[in-house]
Amino acid sequence: MSRPLRINRSRSSRYSPAVRVLRFDEDPDDPQPSTSGRPTMRSAPSPHHYLFETTPGRSEEVEMTEPDDGTVMSDYELEDDSDLDSDFNPEDLDSDDDDDWDELEYVSALDSSVDSDQPLSVTLERLAKVNAPGTSRFEWKKKENVPRRFAFAGRPGVKLDYLSAESSAKDVFDSFFTQQLWEKMVEETNRYADQNPPVSSPHMKNWSATEVAELQRYLGLRMLMGVQPRPSFRDYWATNPLLRCSVFPEKMTRDRFDAITANLHFSDNEDPCAADDRLWKIRPVIDIFGQQFKTVFTPEQKVTVDESLFAYRGRHGAVQFIASKRARFGLKAYKLCASDGPAAGYTSAFKVYMGQDRGSLPASMKAVTDLMSAASLFDKGYELYTDNWYSSPTLFHHLQARKTNAVGTVRLNRKFMPKDLRVTKKGQIDSRSTATGMLAPKVVVDYVGTKGAGPSDQMARLA
């Protein structure tokens, strides 16, 4: 005589195949043999043969019979298994017909429950492309936002073992001005002096090769000049008691200081990179500093990108005038810095603008992606803050695909921004969100900015 055993087969959504669920009508904790003719937990099949589903769904009963010949439960066969998983089709993931947000069309990078034969990284990359701004799936709707927050996986802090709270200022300085940099400066300075011997003068000695210790003294005097300004360089070696500074003549003569200043170099003048690199004169210094900024310290989760102006009034095609900056005239540089904590303001990466940022990406987006890549902060859950010049739906979608959270003000006339944000009075807020989790709220506040700011200067916040 056979005993019936019923199981539930759940009809799954299109994101997971159907699974079979055992259902027992008796209390599984009852140690006594069952007298109802139905199996207890002692006769249950091995857990390796079934998946247990925790999400309730529609189910149907299928009769399973237990033979009397002692066959184990794992060898049972369903009487009707022809339509098992027939309602699941992996190709439905590519369907563009379903616009219902209840069936979420975007999967977070932290979600590993997508059933597909492809690797998770490939699936996420494909989903990011089909939901990108400009595609048919990208749409702003007035719905409750479902944020996509990525867990922070970075390891902030000082990375050099010999640096600690007891380290001296010289130890920290040497972490950035490495021995490699000093040797490069000595090599190129001596090379230039040999290629261009100075004109002999009766009151000046002939050039002699410099060394690392001498260049360190020279740089220390240059820094001291910024702390103790004088009307001219000669006044630092003046004998007048009112202007005299004993440190300068003790460390270096004025003629030697002038000779090093005239020959100081960081790269070879015959370097072939001079043809296509506007910063070839100082490229070795930029590369070493960029590497050390990333090696010495890793910032906390919150970082920001903004531009700075290096004061410079010499002749160069990239010199800019920005009235709002303190230097006003100089070379513009994009900087990625720590946003909060004890290390707020620390530069993790920088890029000097030379007017050659044209390419497939907008200049503002390219600046952010280049800095994040240079600092190796992508795919680690960092939280980036930007101003309205950098923020855009395209940039934020790209950051989202690289597991990076982002918050920033944004201009309402940016491409792919919602056009129906309406607020009429102070304190009122209106917002739109996308299926990928981006949120664009707008609120009326007292505007503080430059003169002549009009309606086109209104901004919202993008997250």
RODO-2510 file (C-alpha; in nm, 4 decimals, decimal comma):
residues 463
     n   res          X          Y          Z
     1     m     0,0000     0,0000     0,0000
     2     s     0,1391     0,3353    -0,0913
     3     r     0,1231     0,6455     0,1221
     4     p     0,0607     0,9825    -0,0483
     5     l     0,3064     1,2634     0,0065
     6     r     0,2248     1,6099    -0,1152
     7     i     0,4731     1,8725    -0,2189
     8     n     0,4274     2,2345    -0,3239
     9     r     0,5750     2,3599    -0,6451
    10     s     0,6095     2,7381    -0,6366
    11     r     0,5547     2,9463    -0,9464
    12     s     0,8495     3,1789    -0,9408
    13     s     0,8907     3,5233    -1,0905
    14     r     1,0951     3,5711    -1,4014
    15     y     1,4055     3,6336    -1,1926
    16     s     1,4259     3,2904    -1,0291
    17     p     1,3399     2,9390    -1,1475
    18     a     1,0695     2,7314    -0,9865
    19     v     1,1756     2,5388    -0,6802
    20     r     1,0084     2,2519    -0,5036
    21     v     0,9035     2,2835    -0,1403
    22     l     0,8173     1,9969     0,0892
    23     r     0,5057     2,0412     0,2975
    24     f     0,4261     1,8117     0,5905
    25     d     0,0929     1,8100     0,7573
    26     e     0,2246     1,6856     1,0893
    27     d     0,4319     1,8512     1,3548
    28     p     0,7959     1,7764     1,2641
    29     d     0,8950     1,7851     1,6278
    30     d     0,6739     1,4894     1,7198
    31     p     0,9096     1,1952     1,7926
    32     q     0,6278     0,9358     1,7797
    33     p     0,5566     0,7364     1,4637
    34     s     0,2735     0,8752     1,2613
    35     t    -0,0548     0,6840     1,2577
    36     s    -0,2108     0,8946     0,9858
    37     g    -0,0335     0,7155     0,7042
    38     r     0,1783     1,0169     0,6139
    39     p     0,5560     1,0468     0,6485
    40     t     0,7324     1,2200     0,9328
    41     m     1,0664     1,3944     0,9337
    42     r     1,2390     1,0599     0,9893
    43     s     1,1383     0,9479     0,6420
    44     a     1,2008     1,2872     0,4788
    45     p     1,4342     1,2976     0,1805
    46     s     1,7868     1,4257     0,1997
    47     p     1,8026     1,8082     0,2081
    48     h     2,0475     1,7973    -0,0815
    49     h     1,7676     1,6986    -0,3205
    50     y     1,5340     1,9950    -0,2626
    51     l     1,5568     2,3707    -0,2281
    52     f     1,3435     2,5338     0,0366
    53     e     1,1801     2,8582    -0,0681
    54     t     1,1014     3,1235     0,1917
    55     t     0,9015     3,3544    -0,0356
    56     p     0,5358     3,2493    -0,0516
    57     g     0,3710     3,2210    -0,3878
    58     r     0,1028     3,0377    -0,5763
    59     s     0,1374     2,6660    -0,5329
    60     e    -0,0301     2,3573    -0,6571
    61     e    -0,0397     2,0128    -0,5067
    62     v     0,1168     1,7219    -0,6883
    63     e     0,0624     1,3736    -0,5632
    64     m     0,3690     1,1632    -0,4903
    65     t     0,3402     0,7983    -0,4038
    66     e     0,5721     0,5999    -0,1828
    67     p     0,6247     0,2380    -0,2964
    68     d     0,6275    -0,0454    -0,0492
    69     d     0,9535    -0,1982    -0,1748
    70     g     1,1719     0,0193     0,0471
    71     t     1,2781     0,2641    -0,2194
    72     v     1,4259     0,5763    -0,0596
    73     m     1,2461     0,9072    -0,0893
    74     s     1,5119     1,0625    -0,3099
    75     d     1,4285     0,8105    -0,5857
    76     y     1,0635     0,9131    -0,6098
    77     e     0,9398     1,0614    -0,9319
    78     l     0,6740     1,3218    -0,9822
    79     e     0,3647     1,1942    -1,1524
    80     d     0,3459     1,5110    -1,3639
    81     d     0,6716     1,6984    -1,4029
    82     s     0,6466     1,7931    -1,7661
    83     d     0,5715     2,1585    -1,7003
    84     l     0,8279     2,2110    -1,4232
    85     d     0,9941     2,5534    -1,4665
    86     s     0,7959     2,6004    -1,7858
    87     d     0,7026     2,9519    -1,6760
    88     f     1,0689     3,0614    -1,6442
    89     n     1,2518     3,2085    -1,9416
    90     p     1,5952     3,3699    -1,8904
    91     e     1,5451     3,5717    -2,2068
    92     d     1,2729     3,7658    -2,0265
    93     l     1,5553     3,9644    -1,8635
    94     d     1,6058     4,1396    -2,1963
    95     s     1,2406     4,2229    -2,2488
    96     d     1,1709     4,5922    -2,3026
    97     d     0,7924     4,5604    -2,2815
    98     d     0,7559     4,5598    -1,9028
    99     d     0,7641     4,9136    -1,7658
   100     d     0,6171     4,8238    -1,4267
   101     w     0,8568     4,9244    -1,1524
   102     d     0,7160     4,6469    -0,9320
   103     e     0,9259     4,4178    -1,1511
   104     l     1,2488     4,6078    -1,0914
   105     e     1,4492     4,6329    -1,4135
   106     y     1,7734     4,7197    -1,2420
   107     v     1,9768     4,4915    -1,0191
   108     s     2,2215     4,6330    -0,7677
   109     a     2,5837     4,5276    -0,7854
   110     l     2,5380     4,3817    -0,4378
   111     d     2,2554     4,1531    -0,5549
   112     s     2,3818     3,8079    -0,6420
   113     s     2,0415     3,6398    -0,6797
   114     v     2,0119     3,6833    -1,0564
   115     d     1,9761     3,3424    -1,2184
   116     s     2,1745     3,3467    -1,5401
   117     d     2,4387     3,1447    -1,7138
   118     q     2,6504     3,4589    -1,7472
   119     p     2,8860     3,5821    -1,4733
   120     l     2,7366     3,8394    -1,2380
   121     s     2,9751     4,1103    -1,3587
   122     v     2,8610     4,0582    -1,7186
   123     t     2,4950     4,0698    -1,6178
   124     l     2,5430     4,3909    -1,4205
   125     e     2,7300     4,5514    -1,7083
   126     r     2,4492     4,4647    -1,9473
   127     l     2,1826     4,5959    -1,7089
   128     a     2,3771     4,9196    -1,6637
   129     k     2,3861     4,9723    -2,0396
   130     v     2,0149     4,9132    -2,0981
   131     n     1,9248     5,1534    -1,8120
   132     a     2,1727     5,4270    -1,9094
   133     p     2,0529     5,7853    -1,9736
   134     g     1,9398     5,8191    -2,3315
   135     t     1,8005     5,4654    -2,3589
   136     s     1,4325     5,3750    -2,3742
   137     r     1,4339     5,2412    -2,0173
   138     f     1,5750     5,5565    -1,8612
   139     e     1,2845     5,7631    -1,7345
   140     w     1,2196     6,0014    -1,4467
   141     k     0,9021     5,9260    -1,2534
   142     k     0,7387     6,0747    -0,9481
   143     k     0,7732     5,7627    -0,7371
   144     e     0,9292     5,6819    -0,4052
   145     n     1,3009     5,6457    -0,4520
   146     v     1,4686     5,3090    -0,3936
   147     p     1,8304     5,4069    -0,3206
   148     r     2,1177     5,1906    -0,4331
   149     r     2,3715     5,2131    -0,1519
   150     f     2,7007     5,0308    -0,1883
   151     a     2,8845     4,8988     0,1144
   152     f     3,2186     5,0619     0,1834
   153     a     3,5030     4,8216     0,1068
   154     g     3,7987     5,0621     0,1245
   155     r     4,0800     5,0499     0,3773
   156     p     4,1439     5,4102     0,4812
   157     g     4,4455     5,5274     0,6729
   158     v     4,8210     5,5690     0,6469
   159     k     4,9769     5,2902     0,4424
   160     l     5,3452     5,3354     0,5303
   161     d     5,4629     5,1357     0,8296
   162     y     5,7243     5,3870     0,9412
   163     l     5,4717     5,6727     0,9732
   164     s     5,2868     5,7134     1,3016
   165     a     5,1620     5,9812     1,5391
   166     e     5,5189     6,0210     1,6684
   167     s     5,6699     6,0774     1,3222
   168     s     5,8513     6,4056     1,2645
   169     a     5,7712     6,6588     0,9936
   170     k     6,0855     6,5441     0,8098
   171     d     5,9566     6,1858     0,8001
   172     v     5,6299     6,3001     0,6442
   173     f     5,8133     6,5249     0,3973
   174     d     6,0388     6,2388     0,2878
   175     s     5,7327     6,0251     0,2189
   176     f     5,6419     6,2528    -0,0710
   177     f     5,9827     6,3868    -0,1772
   178     t     6,1301     6,0439    -0,2312
   179     q     6,4924     5,9595    -0,2966
   180     q     6,3943     5,8814    -0,6539
   181     l     6,2728     6,2376    -0,7029
   182     w     6,5867     6,3938    -0,5556
   183     e     6,8109     6,1805    -0,7742
   184     k     6,6078     6,2730    -1,0816
   185     m     6,6427     6,6427    -1,0028
   186     v     7,0205     6,6081    -0,9519
   187     e     7,0610     6,4144    -1,2760
   188     e     6,8649     6,6558    -1,4946
   189     t     7,0117     6,9685    -1,3346
   190     n     7,3669     6,8486    -1,3957
   191     r     7,2732     6,7385    -1,7487
   192     y     7,1352     7,0803    -1,8379
   193     a     7,4395     7,2588    -1,6915
   194     d     7,6697     7,0419    -1,9067
   195     q     7,4614     7,0995    -2,2206
   196     n     7,4456     7,4759    -2,1630
   197     p     7,7636     7,5896    -1,9837
   198     p     7,7180     7,9321    -1,8267
   199     v     7,9054     8,2324    -1,9584
   200     s     8,2232     8,2825    -1,7592
   201     s     8,2221     8,5749    -1,5229
   202     p     8,5139     8,7107    -1,3158
   203     h     8,3079     8,7205    -0,9955
   204     m     8,1454     8,3747    -1,0299
   205     k     8,2990     8,0311    -0,9991
   206     n     8,2631     7,7705    -1,2707
   207     w     7,9750     7,5258    -1,2417
   208     s     8,0332     7,2178    -1,0277
   209     a     7,7977     6,9203    -1,0175
   210     t     7,5319     6,9448    -0,7502
   211     e     7,4310     6,6716    -0,5058
   212     v     7,1149     6,5649    -0,3227
   213     a     7,2144     6,7333     0,0057
   214     e     7,2788     7,0632    -0,1723
   215     l     6,9482     7,0531    -0,3574
   216     q     6,7712     6,9863    -0,0281
   217     r     6,9289     7,2965     0,1243
   218     y     6,8332     7,4941    -0,1863
   219     l     6,4685     7,3852    -0,1637
   220     g     6,4617     7,4628     0,2092
   221     l     6,5794     7,8180     0,1398
   222     r     6,3130     7,8584    -0,1289
   223     m     6,0463     7,7586     0,1217
   224     l     6,1873     7,9966     0,3808
   225     m     6,1623     8,2799     0,1300
   226     g     5,7860     8,2317     0,1284
   227     v     5,7750     8,2647     0,5061
   228     q     6,0085     8,5683     0,5227
   229     p     5,9397     8,7791     0,2126
   230     r     6,1949     9,0401     0,0976
   231     p     6,1788     9,3031    -0,1778
   232     s     6,4322     9,1066    -0,3878
   233     f     6,6451     8,7914    -0,3810
   234     r     6,9605     8,9847    -0,3051
   235     d     6,8130     9,1153     0,0166
   236     y     6,8296     8,7657     0,1707
   237     w     7,2103     8,7939     0,1650
   238     a     7,2117     9,1591     0,2660
   239     t     7,4490     9,2757     0,5381
   240     n     7,2082     9,5479     0,6510
   241     p     7,0969     9,4582     1,0073
   242     l     6,7383     9,5511     0,9189
   243     l     6,7215     9,2975     0,6334
   244     r     6,9900     9,0491     0,7267
   245     c     6,8959     8,6811     0,7734
   246     s     7,1862     8,4688     0,8951
   247     v     7,0424     8,1374     0,7670
   248     f     7,0895     8,2149     0,3963
   249     p     7,4610     8,3016     0,3895
   250     e     7,5362     8,0168     0,6305
   251     k     7,3716     7,7501     0,4108
   252     m     7,4623     7,8716     0,0621
   253     t     7,6313     8,1621    -0,1120
   254     r     7,4272     8,3916    -0,3257
   255     d     7,6222     8,3043    -0,6438
   256     r     7,5686     7,9320    -0,5914
   257     f     7,1987     7,9881    -0,5275
   258     d     7,1724     8,1833    -0,8546
   259     a     7,3620     7,9103    -1,0445
   260     i     7,1289     7,6326    -0,9230
   261     t     6,8258     7,8463    -1,0011
   262     a     6,9467     7,8958    -1,3591
   263     n     7,0129     7,5252    -1,4171
   264     l     6,7378     7,3585    -1,2157
   265     h     6,5642     7,0968    -1,4353
   266     f     6,3381     6,7949    -1,3944
   267     s     6,3507     6,6377    -1,7413
   268     d     6,5757     6,6185    -2,0446
   269     n     6,5258     6,8961    -2,2981
   270     e     6,5690     6,6382    -2,5736
   271     d     6,2847     6,4234    -2,4417
   272     p     6,0634     6,3129    -2,7368
   273     c     5,7530     6,3577    -2,5187
   274     a     5,7907     6,7334    -2,5642
   275     a     5,6070     6,7059    -2,8971
   276     d     5,2690     6,6069    -2,7485
   277     d     5,2931     6,6767    -2,3730
   278     r     5,2590     7,0353    -2,2586
   279     l     5,3784     6,9402    -1,9101
   280     w     5,6851     6,7454    -2,0189
   281     k     5,9138     6,9831    -1,8282
   282     i     5,7736     6,8693    -1,4942
   283     r     5,6165     6,5367    -1,5927
   284     p     5,8530     6,3260    -1,3740
   285     v     5,7586     6,5326    -1,0682
   286     i     5,3848     6,5015    -1,1411
   287     d     5,4084     6,1259    -1,1866
   288     i     5,6045     6,0696    -0,8648
   289     f     5,3769     6,2926    -0,6580
   290     g     5,0660     6,1271    -0,8044
   291     q     5,1951     5,7852    -0,7091
   292     q     5,2960     5,8922    -0,3578
   293     f     4,9647     6,0620    -0,2833
   294     k     4,7934     5,7292    -0,3476
   295     t     5,0584     5,5178    -0,1711
   296     v     5,1010     5,7155     0,1510
   297     f     4,7367     5,7562     0,2529
   298     t     4,3925     5,6217     0,1577
   299     p     4,0995     5,8580     0,2327
   300     e     3,7833     5,7829     0,4264
   301     q     3,4576     5,7011     0,2504
   302     k     3,3520     6,0592     0,1717
   303     v     3,5560     6,2322    -0,0999
   304     t     3,5032     6,5334    -0,3233
   305     v     3,6209     6,6642    -0,6599
   306     d     3,6822     7,0320    -0,7317
   307     e     3,9239     7,2551    -0,9174
   308     s     4,2063     7,4665    -0,7804
   309     l     4,4288     7,7338    -0,9328
   310     f     4,8084     7,7214    -0,9043
   311     a     4,9339     8,0779    -0,9022
   312     y     5,1390     8,1444    -1,2161
   313     r     5,1875     8,4598    -1,4227
   314     g     5,4433     8,3341    -1,6709
   315     r     5,3933     8,2583    -2,0360
   316     h     5,1969     7,9426    -2,1034
   317     g     4,9045     7,8543    -2,3251
   318     a     4,7105     7,6983    -2,0379
   319     v     4,7205     7,9974    -1,8011
   320     q     4,3662     8,0932    -1,6995
   321     f     4,2000     8,3848    -1,5268
   322     i     3,9321     8,2877    -1,2725
   323     a     3,8094     8,5848    -1,0716
   324     s     3,6507     8,3722    -0,7987
   325     k     3,9795     8,1987    -0,7143
   326     r     4,2308     8,3426    -0,4726
   327     a     4,5220     8,3321    -0,7179
   328     r     4,3086     8,4637    -1,0087
   329     f     4,5853     8,3897    -1,2628
   330     g     4,7394     8,0449    -1,2877
   331     l     4,7140     7,6858    -1,3998
   332     k     4,3899     7,5057    -1,3212
   333     a     4,4097     7,1621    -1,1610
   334     y     4,1351     6,9142    -1,0801
   335     k     4,1778     6,7594    -0,7355
   336     l     4,0237     6,4600    -0,5610
   337     c     4,0371     6,5224    -0,1857
   338     a     3,9145     6,3714     0,1385
   339     s     3,5894     6,5399     0,2391
   340     d     3,5708     6,4880     0,6161
   341     g     3,7554     6,3488     0,9127
   342     p     4,1020     6,4419     1,0422
   343     a     4,2460     6,4149     0,6894
   344     a     3,9912     6,6499     0,5286
   345     g     4,1568     6,8283     0,2367
   346     y     4,4180     6,5605     0,1707
   347     t     4,4768     6,5304    -0,2041
   348     s     4,4502     6,1717    -0,3266
   349     a     4,4875     6,2553    -0,6970
   350     f     4,5229     6,5643    -0,9137
   351     k     4,5283     6,6521    -1,2814
   352     v     4,6617     6,9747    -1,4309
   353     y     4,4316     7,1123    -1,7005
   354     m     4,6112     7,1773    -2,0290
   355     g     4,3103     7,2360    -2,2517
   356     q     4,3308     6,8890    -2,4060
   357     d     4,0351     6,7175    -2,2391
   358     r     3,8297     6,6716    -2,5540
   359     g     3,7239     6,3172    -2,6244
   360     s     3,4304     6,0793    -2,6184
   361     l     3,3325     6,1976    -2,2672
   362     p     3,2429     6,5520    -2,1578
   363     a     3,5308     6,7379    -1,9925
   364     s     3,3562     6,7464    -1,6531
   365     m     3,2846     6,3729    -1,6560
   366     k     3,6316     6,2861    -1,7823
   367     a     3,7922     6,4835    -1,4991
   368     v     3,6000     6,2848    -1,2358
   369     t     3,6566     5,9420    -1,3886
   370     d     4,0279     6,0080    -1,4442
   371     l     4,0791     6,1148    -1,0823
   372     m     3,8818     5,8245    -0,9367
   373     s     4,0785     5,5811    -1,1521
   374     a     4,4132     5,7415    -1,0620
   375     a     4,3340     5,7104    -0,6904
   376     s     4,2008     5,3524    -0,7325
   377     l     3,8718     5,4356    -0,5572
   378     f     3,6279     5,2752    -0,8011
   379     d     3,4273     4,9640    -0,7032
   380     k     3,4859     5,0207    -0,3297
   381     g     3,1674     5,1969    -0,2189
   382     y     3,3137     5,5474    -0,1884
   383     e     3,0778     5,8443    -0,1581
   384     l     3,1624     6,1267    -0,3991
   385     y     3,0422     6,4870    -0,3589
   386     t     3,0461     6,7212    -0,6595
   387     d     2,9262     7,0674    -0,7517
   388     n     2,6999     7,1670    -1,0400
   389     w     2,9794     7,1796    -1,3004
   390     y     3,0517     6,8070    -1,2648
   391     s     2,7107     6,6598    -1,1720
   392     s     2,4968     6,5039    -1,4448
   393     p     2,2737     6,1957    -1,4811
   394     t     2,5285     6,0425    -1,7176
   395     l     2,8116     6,0773    -1,4659
   396     f     2,6048     5,9491    -1,1735
   397     h     2,4853     5,6479    -1,3704
   398     h     2,8469     5,5666    -1,4573
   399     l     2,9495     5,5997    -1,0919
   400     q     2,6603     5,3767    -0,9903
   401     a     2,7811     5,1094    -1,2318
   402     r     3,1254     5,1326    -1,0660
   403     k     2,9841     5,0814    -0,7143
   404     t     3,0317     5,4460    -0,6167
   405     n     2,7717     5,6535    -0,4314
   406     a     2,7398     6,0165    -0,5409
   407     v     2,5669     6,3346    -0,4209
   408     g     2,5840     6,6804    -0,5749
   409     t     2,4044     6,9903    -0,6952
   410     v     2,3141     6,9888    -1,0634
   411     r     2,2014     7,2407    -1,3225
   412     l     1,8434     7,1882    -1,4343
   413     n     1,9370     7,2343    -1,7995
   414     r     2,1742     6,9371    -1,7912
   415     k     2,1065     6,6707    -2,0500
   416     f     1,8676     6,3956    -1,9356
   417     m     1,7556     6,5935    -1,6286
   418     p     1,3782     6,5901    -1,5556
   419     k     1,2001     6,8859    -1,7110
   420     d     0,8881     6,8837    -1,4928
   421     l     1,0331     6,9736    -1,1508
   422     r     0,8032     7,2461    -1,0151
   423     v     0,8367     7,4368    -0,6872
   424     t     0,6649     7,7677    -0,6221
   425     k     0,7408     7,8746    -0,2669
   426     k     1,0197     7,8540    -0,0149
   427     g     1,0395     7,5218     0,1641
   428     q     0,8464     7,3324    -0,1018
   429     i     1,0164     7,0297    -0,2542
   430     d     0,9555     6,8291    -0,5678
   431     s     1,1469     6,5201    -0,6751
   432     r     1,1803     6,2595    -0,9472
   433     s     1,3537     5,9235    -0,9370
   434     t     1,4607     5,6526    -1,1777
   435     a     1,4398     5,2754    -1,1661
   436     t     1,8135     5,2612    -1,1038
   437     g     1,7811     5,4546    -0,7783
   438     m     1,8852     5,8068    -0,8821
   439     l     1,6948     6,0863    -0,7061
   440     a     1,6609     6,4475    -0,8262
   441     p     1,4910     6,6720    -0,5649
   442     k     1,4415     7,0459    -0,6070
   443     v     1,3689     7,2873    -0,3231
   444     v     1,3328     7,6678    -0,3114
   445     v     1,6009     7,8334    -0,0962
   446     d     1,7504     8,1800    -0,0689
   447     y     1,9918     8,1991    -0,3615
   448     v     2,3398     8,3234    -0,2761
   449     g     2,5724     8,3571    -0,5730
   450     t     2,7098     8,5943    -0,8328
   451     k     2,5329     8,9048    -0,9555
   452     g     2,2828     8,8682    -1,2326
   453     a     2,1780     8,5151    -1,1446
   454     g     1,8576     8,4383    -1,3292
   455     p     1,6134     8,1499    -1,3691
   456     s     1,8650     7,9523    -1,5743
   457     d     2,0920     7,9425    -1,2697
   458     q     1,8467     7,7365    -1,0665
   459     m     1,9877     7,4094    -0,9452
   460     a     1,8650     7,0865    -0,7956
   461     r     2,0339     6,8087    -0,6076
   462     l     2,1211     6,4746    -0,7609
   463     a     2,1863     6,1585    -0,5640
***
